[in-house]
Amino acid sequence: MWSQELVPTLLRTSSQGLTLAFARVVTALVAVVVPTLLVAHSAYVFGAVLALAVVAVVIGQAWIPRLPKARDLQTPPVVADQPTAAVRDA
C-alpha cells in the first residue's frame, strides 16, 4: 500500500514485484524453521511474533504519517488529443 505513494509510477510495478518476491522468500525460509522452534521453544516464537507486530505498529504510527501524500505531489500536465482540439476550434 505504501509503495503507491513512495515509488514513481514507471517503477511501481517493478518495486511491488520485488517486494512480493522478497516477502515470499523470507516467508518460505521462516516456514522451514518455525515448526521445529514451536516444538522446542513455543514461547520464544510467540514472543518474536509479538515483537514484530509491535515494531510494525510503531513504524505505522510514527513514520508513515510523515510521508508526502499523493495529493501533495505535483500533478502531471494534461495533454489534449489533436483531433479533439481541432473539433473545438472549428
C-alpha positions in Angstrom: 0.0 0.0 0.0 2.8 2.5 0.9 4.5 1.9 -2.4 1.7 3.7 -4.2 2.9 7.0 -2.8 6.6 6.2 -2.4 7.6 5.0 -5.8 7.3 6.8 -9.2 4.7 5.5 -11.5 7.1 4.0 -14.1 8.8 1.9 -11.4 5.8 1.0 -9.3 5.1 -2.5 -10.7 8.8 -3.5 -10.6 9.1 -2.4 -7.0 5.9 -4.2 -6.0 7.1 -7.3 -7.7 10.4 -7.3 -6.0 8.8 -6.6 -2.6 6.4 -9.5 -3.0 9.2 -11.8 -4.2 11.3 -10.9 -1.2 8.4 -11.4 1.2 7.6 -14.8 -0.2 11.3 -16.0 0.0 11.5 -14.8 3.6 8.2 -16.4 4.5 9.3 -19.7 2.9 12.6 -19.7 4.8 10.8 -18.9 8.1 8.3 -21.7 7.4 11.1 -24.2 7.3 12.3 -23.4 10.8 9.2 -22.4 12.7 7.7 -25.9 13.3 11.0 -27.1 14.9 11.1 -23.9 17.0 7.5 -24.4 18.1 8.2 -27.9 19.4 11.3 -26.8 21.2 10.5 -23.2 22.4 7.0 -22.1 21.6 7.1 -19.1 24.0 10.1 -17.7 22.0 8.2 -17.9 18.7 5.1 -16.2 20.1 7.3 -13.6 21.7 9.1 -12.9 18.4 5.7 -12.6 16.6 4.5 -10.1 19.2 7.8 -8.1 19.0 7.5 -7.9 15.2 3.8 -6.8 15.5 4.8 -4.1 17.9 7.6 -2.9 15.6 5.1 -2.8 12.7 2.7 -0.7 14.7 5.4 1.7 15.8 6.6 2.2 12.2 3.0 2.7 11.0 2.2 5.2 13.7 5.4 7.2 13.7 6.9 7.1 10.2 4.1 6.7 7.7 2.1 9.9 8.5 5.2 12.0 7.8 5.4 10.8 4.2 4.1 13.1 1.4 0.6 12.3 0.3 -0.3 11.8 -3.3 -2.5 14.9 -3.3 0.6 17.0 -2.1 2.7 15.9 -5.1 2.8 17.9 -8.3 0.1 17.0 -10.7 1.1 15.8 -14.2 0.3 18.1 -17.2 -2.8 17.3 -19.2 -2.1 16.8 -22.9 -5.1 17.2 -25.3 -5.5 15.0 -28.3 -5.1 16.7 -31.6 -8.4 15.7 -33.2 -10.4 16.8 -30.1 -8.7 20.2 -30.1 -9.3 20.7 -33.8 -13.1 20.0 -33.4 -13.4 22.5 -30.6 -11.7 25.3 -32.6 -14.0 24.8 -35.6 
